[in-house]
Amino acid sequence: MFYSVTFQKIIYLTGIGIIIGAIVGFSSVLGFDLDGSVFVLSMFLSILSVYVTAMYAELYHIREAINKQRKGL
């Protein structure tokens, strides 16, 4: 089944966020003896931070392309 590039990026970034959130969540629940809400919160925050990082990278690439185009004029 083929998806659009944007949907594939969303799925890929969500997977990365879930993996990072699970690692942080498990270590906080097991290592620091916290409850399960910390696990859910860490997964949400890690997915959100992965999305923000990806948006920043995309905007940086767009800015670099605009700067290269302006130098060429």
C-alpha positions in Angstrom: 0.0 0.0 0.0 1.4 3.4 -1.0 1.0 6.6 1.0 1.9 10.1 0.3 5.3 11.4 1.4 3.8 13.6 4.1 1.8 10.8 5.6 4.9 8.6 5.6 6.9 11.3 7.4 4.1 11.7 10.0 4.1 7.9 10.6 7.9 7.8 10.7 8.2 10.7 13.2 5.4 9.3 15.4 7.3 6.0 15.5 10.5 7.7 16.6 8.6 9.7 19.2 6.9 6.6 20.6 10.2 4.7 20.8 12.0 7.6 22.6 8.9 8.1 24.9 8.8 4.5 25.8 12.4 4.4 26.7 12.1 7.5 28.9 8.8 6.4 30.3 9.9 2.9 31.3 13.1 4.3 32.9 11.1 6.8 34.9 8.5 4.3 36.0 10.9 1.6 36.9 13.9 3.6 37.9 12.3 6.4 39.9 9.2 4.4 41.1 6.7 6.9 39.5 3.2 6.1 38.3 1.9 5.3 34.8 0.8 8.9 34.1 4.4 9.9 33.8 4.8 7.2 31.1 2.0 8.6 29.1 3.2 12.2 29.6 6.7 11.3 28.5 5.4 9.7 25.3 3.3 12.7 24.5 6.1 15.1 25.1 8.6 13.1 23.1 6.3 12.9 20.1 5.7 16.6 20.3 9.4 17.4 20.5 10.1 15.1 17.5 7.5 17.0 15.5 8.9 20.4 16.5 12.4 19.3 15.6 11.3 18.1 12.2 9.4 21.3 11.5 12.4 23.4 12.5 14.6 21.3 10.2 12.2 21.7 7.3 12.0 25.5 7.8 15.8 25.7 8.0 16.1 23.9 4.6 13.5 26.2 3.1 15.4 29.3 4.4 18.7 27.9 3.0 17.1 27.4 -0.4 15.7 30.9 -0.4 19.1 32.3 0.5 20.8 30.4 -2.3 18.2 31.6 -4.7 18.7 35.3 -3.6 22.5 35.0 -4.0 22.0 33.8 -7.6 19.9 36.9 -8.6 
